[in-house]
Amino acid sequence: MDRTALLLSLRLATWTTLVLLGAGLPIAWWLATSRWRWKFLVEAVVALPLVLPPTVLGFYLLLALGPRGPLGGVFESLLGTTLPFSFGGLLVASVLYSLPFSVQPFTAALAGVDRRLLEASWCLGVSRFQTFLRVALPLAAPGILSGMVLTFAHTLGEFGVVLMVGGNLEGRTRTASISIYDSVQALDYASAGRTSLVLLVFSFAVLALTYGLQRRVWAPWPARS
């Protein structure tokens, strides 16, 4: 079992989840409350990674983040390093690829908050930002937590995008999914099986937790008739 790759995947999934929690909540709040006519275009952009092949997204990210790309050139001039084939590049790619897995659950949870409660808070003189923190977030907490769990699990199993942007550098960009692929190519099925089993068990636990949050398993079990 490739423990280094597993730890790198856990690190990448943790940072991706934290970044999308900070960046995804404002987007989700705007999508849940905005009545802009062309809002569906923003929704389409957010959902694009769901249908776009990972290699296509990885290719365009590689061009954008490269030394001659619009983002990579600025980053290199400021910090003196490049994003492709680095952990920073992996993080950017993972954030973009996992965007719908956080924003869509966040949006659904925030849209489910009773608007009358929000309007009552506004009428009492509470600012929109404070209303978001004190009213919307607590009520939408289960859905937000589900989005965070799904984002973490999805990032843990990424393959195409991280391979395109990060390559396969041991200890730097080789994630668990890439390690499994390498082991299979080397006919080392025992190592691939152990790493795959860890991801399988973890993925099942994550899905069970997510569905449990959605069904509110902590509520009293309904009595049988």
Buried (B, 14 or more C-beta within 10 A) or exposed (E): BBEBBBEBBBBBBEBBBBBBBEBBBEBBBBBBBEEEEEEEEBBEEBBEBEEBEBEEBBBBBBBBBBEEBEBBBEBBEEEEEBBBBBBBBBBBBBBBBBBBBBBBBBBBBBBEBEEEEBEEBBEEEBEEEEBBEEBBBEBBEBBBBBBBBBBBBBBBBBBBBBBBBBBBEEEBBBBBBBBBBBBBEEEEEEBBBBBBEBBEEBBEEBEEBBEEBEEEEEEEEEEEE
